[in-house]
């Protein structure tokens, strides 16, 4: 690949990557100057497409050009330049690695006096070579142990047995611990879903005292956890109008929980790999989870936190998920609700949580994203608008959203950035959201190219984020109220999965900056997230003028 760029202050060598809709990618890296100078030069990079790569159209992407003063543009190249590579081959590998076995010993440990060890073993195969899998053990209390990569002990990456020994510390929470296998991934980038499947053992029993064969499972305290309140049988079901080409539709229910179901129904079919459950009365956990849900093609369903509404139970029955991932600790989603989720479905249920919203965002990032990720998105964890707009972009670009206080960079975030080794860091929002000092810390802490997507307000910022990734002719644009979070939280994974932006509006008007962006995008469909209280019917009528 060859490009010529110029800048009076001197341009930095550009980055490129090639990617396929299957999730496979190749060639990410910086181009080399072959003639001229940084003021006006020609750059080149040779990329290898591995044998067995997915056939069809691959996007050739140019990362935002940046000069030596820090000025940067948007993702490219523009539509006037070639941007599609066609790959053809014989038999291709577009499937994740195959799991042949998964087990651990012992199944019960006593940690009343000292720590205990558990040996986890698995066998996987893949024609392109599998990457060593990751595991973790977790308890509903939010405690976890053993996160890390397994070691190959026999065979090869094409068919090998892997092992990892995990230490359960003395005094750890008693009861059932989930033994989780992270999505298997091969050397072409094909990845599966959380495991292991239900047919394999996945529960370790931790006790205080002598190990007995039939240790009863712990039951939640009646006094510590509020009982779920039944949903009235007369509650209307959420409505979801299927997107019709060339139409403006609305996905809404009588409340935020029903709306999350309507949004889920619009995109996700029965047999979905993973459903994400988040507290609908607070935003931080779902903010971090939305990009992961989008990247893994799963919905985020909202619940009150201390009960499981009937409408959510019905949707889970329809979806028949293989996995359920709870976002946040017991204060976000109670242990009683976690138990209800386990009994209501046959899904493997795990929890991603930390001591606070920043640690939780790291736990969610670790669940999906491996070292060498292309882009990490940084957002203020004390407010929601910028991360709401950024979540679909992060999902579409297969990168995490990490939350920070805005005026400091927590150690847990620094550690995660060190683990991820990102090529790029994108700050969502202006200086009031993430200070210049923090931006400078991000630049010095990593070798990543750090840029900022921001506007004068949340609506302009949503446009800046949209412009960074989405080109004219996008299939669907999602419109959400920028003064409240639930509808956009549920919509972000759908937008990410469908490769469309979420644009924020006040609800009762359409700002000029949004009109201009809609004119640029030329969407075939516009989907409004939420009911008339979120986005008025007069705005809905006005939006129809922007359908192309």
C-alpha positions, 0 to 999 in steps of 0.5 A, spaced: 500 500 500 502 506 498 500 513 500 502 520 499 501 526 504 503 533 506 503 538 512 507 544 513 509 542 520 511 535 518 506 529 518 507 523 522 508 516 518 501 514 517 498 507 520 493 502 516 490 496 517 486 491 513 479 488 516 474 483 514 466 483 516 468 476 520 473 479 525 479 477 521 484 483 520 491 483 517 497 488 517 496 493 522 502 498 523 505 504 521 507 505 513 515 507 512 517 513 508 520 511 501 521 518 498 520 525 500 520 528 507 515 528 513 513 535 509 511 532 503 512 524 502 510 518 499 509 512 504 509 504 503 507 498 507 507 491 505 501 487 508 501 479 508 494 476 508 495 469 511 493 462 507 486 460 509 483 468 510 476 469 509 474 470 502 470 476 500 471 484 501 476 486 506 476 494 508 483 497 507 483 503 512 487 509 513 488 511 521 487 519 522 493 522 519 496 526 524 502 532 524 507 533 529 503 539 532 498 534 534 493 536 529 489 529 526 484 528 521 479 522 521 479 515 519 480 514 511 481 513 506 475 518 503 470 514 498 474 517 492 480 512 493 480 505 493 478 502 500 476 494 498 481 488 497 478 482 494 480 476 497 479 469 494 482 462 495 480 455 496 478 452 503 478 458 508 478 458 515 472 463 518 471 458 524 473 459 531 477 453 535 474 447 536 473 445 544 475 438 545 475 437 552 475 442 559 476 440 566 479 442 573 481 438 579 479 438 585 471 440 584 471 442 591 476 446 596 477 448 603 480 455 604 478 456 611 486 455 614 490 456 607 489 457 600 488 451 595 490 450 588 485 448 582 488 445 576 484 447 569 486 443 563 483 443 556 484 441 549 483 445 543 484 445 535 484 449 529 487 448 522 490 455 522 493 455 529 489 456 536 492 462 541 493 459 548 486 460 551 485 465 557 481 462 564 478 466 570 474 463 576 469 468 579 464 468 585 458 472 585 461 477 591 465 480 585 471 476 588 475 472 582 482 468 581 486 466 576 485 470 570 491 469 565 493 465 559 493 457 559 500 454 557 501 449 552 503 442 555 502 437 549 501 437 542 501 444 538 497 450 536 493 446 531 491 441 536 494 441 543 492 441 551 493 447 555 493 447 563 493 452 568 494 452 576 490 457 579 490 459 587 484 460 591 486 465 597 485 463 604 478 466 606 475 467 599 468 467 599 465 460 600 460 457 595 459 456 588 465 459 583 464 459 576 470 457 572 470 461 565 473 460 559 474 466 555 472 466 547 477 461 543 481 465 538 485 463 532 491 466 529 486 469 523 482 472 529 476 468 528 473 467 535 468 464 539 464 465 545 464 465 553 465 458 555 465 452 557 459 449 554 454 447 559 456 440 558 463 441 561 464 442 568 464 449 570 462 450 578 468 450 583 465 449 590 469 453 595 468 451 603 470 453 610 471 447 613 472 439 612 471 438 604 464 433 604 461 430 597 455 433 597 456 440 600 449 444 599 449 450 595 449 457 599 442 460 599 442 468 599 440 471 606 433 473 606 434 479 610 440 482 606 437 481 599 431 485 597 426 480 594 424 481 587 417 484 586 413 481 581 411 485 574 403 486 574 401 481 569 397 486 565 404 490 563 404 491 556 409 488 552 414 492 548 413 494 541 419 493 536 418 496 529 422 492 524 427 496 520 424 497 513 429 500 508 428 507 507 424 508 513 424 512 520 422 507 526 422 507 533 424 502 538 420 503 545 417 500 551 413 503 557 419 503 561 427 502 560 426 495 561 421 494 556 425 498 551 431 494 552 427 488 550 424 492 544 431 494 542 434 487 543 428 484 538 430 488 533 437 485 531 438 479 535 435 472 534 434 466 538 441 462 540 445 468 541 451 467 544 451 472 550 446 476 553 449 482 557 445 484 564 446 491 567 442 495 572 438 500 568 438 505 574 445 507 573 450 507 567 457 506 568 457 498 568 453 498 561 457 504 558 463 499 559 459 493 557 456 496 551 462 495 546 464 488 548 456 486 547 457 490 540 463 486 538 461 480 541 454 481 537 450 480 543 444 485 547 444 489 553 438 488 557 436 492 563 433 490 569 432 494 576 438 491 579 434 487 585 429 484 581 428 480 574 422 483 570 417 478 567 419 482 560 426 480 561 425 473 563 420 472 556 426 475 552 431 471 555 426 465 554 426 467 546 433 468 546 436 462 549 443 465 550 449 460 551 452 465 556 449 470 560 454 476 563 452 480 569 455 487 568 457 490 575 457 487 582 452 485 587 450 493 588 448 493 581 445 486 580 444 482 586 446 475 588 438 473 588 437 476 581 444 472 579 441 466 581 434 467 578 438 468 571 441 461 572 435 457 574 431 461 568 435 459 563 441 453 561 446 459 560 452 459 563 452 465 568 458 469 569 459 476 573 464 482 570 465 486 576 470 490 580 470 495 587 468 501 583 466 503 576 473 504 573 475 497 576 469 494 573 471 497 566 477 494 566 474 487 568 470 488 562 475 489 558 479 483 560 473 479 558 474 480 551 480 484 549 487 481 548 494 485 548 495 489 541 488 491 541 488 497 535 484 502 539 482 503 546 477 509 548 477 513 554 471 516 557 469 520 563 466 515 568 462 520 572 457 522 566 454 518 560 454 522 554 460 521 551 461 514 552 454 513 549 456 516 543 463 512 543 460 505 545 458 503 537 464 506 535 468 502 540 464 496 538 465 496 531 472 497 531 473 492 536 476 496 542 474 497 549 471 503 553 475 504 559 472 509 564 476 514 568 474 520 573 476 525 568 481 529 572 486 523 574 488 516 571 487 511 576 492 505 577 488 500 575 487 503 568 494 504 567 495 497 568 490 495 563 493 500 558 500 496 559 497 490 558 493 492 552 499 495 549 494 499 544 496 502 538 491 508 538 488 511 544 481 515 543 479 520 548 471 521 548 469 528 549 473 535 551 477 538 556 471 538 561 470 531 560 478 528 560 483 534 562 489 536 558 493 533 564 490 526 563 491 526 556 498 528 556 499 522 562 496 517 556 501 519 551 507 518 556 504 512 559 503 508 552 507 509 546 500 509 543 497 515 538 493 519 542 487 523 539 481 526 542 474 526 539 470 532 542 465 538 540 462 544 544 457 540 547 454 532 547 451 533 541 457 536 537 461 530 540 456 525 538 457 528 531 465 528 532 465 521 534 460 519 528 465 522 523 471 519 526 468 512 523 462 512 519 462 514 512 456 517 507 451 511 505 451 508 512 445 503 513 442 505 519 443 511 524 440 511 531 437 517 535 437 517 542 436 522 548 442 525 550 439 528 557 438 521 559 442 514 558 437 508 558 435 508 551 442 509 548 445 504 553 441 498 550 441 501 543 449 502 543 450 494 542 445 494 536 448 500 533 455 497 534 453 490 531 449 494 525 455 498 524 451 505 525 452 511 529 448 513 535 447 521 535 444 524 541 439 530 541 435 534 546 429 530 545 424 535 543 428 538 537 434 537 532 440 541 533 443 544 526 449 540 527 445 533 527 442 535 521 448 537 518 451 530 520 445 526 517 445 530 511 453 527 510 451 520 512 445 519 507 442 514 512 438 509 509 434 508 515 433 512 522 432 508 528 429 512 534 431 509 541 425 510 546 418 513 546 415 519 545 418 522 552 425 521 550 424 523 542 418 527 540 413 525 535 415 532 531 422 530 531 420 523 528 417 527 523 423 531 521 427 526 521 424 523 515 426 528 511 433 525 512 432 518 509 436 517 502 
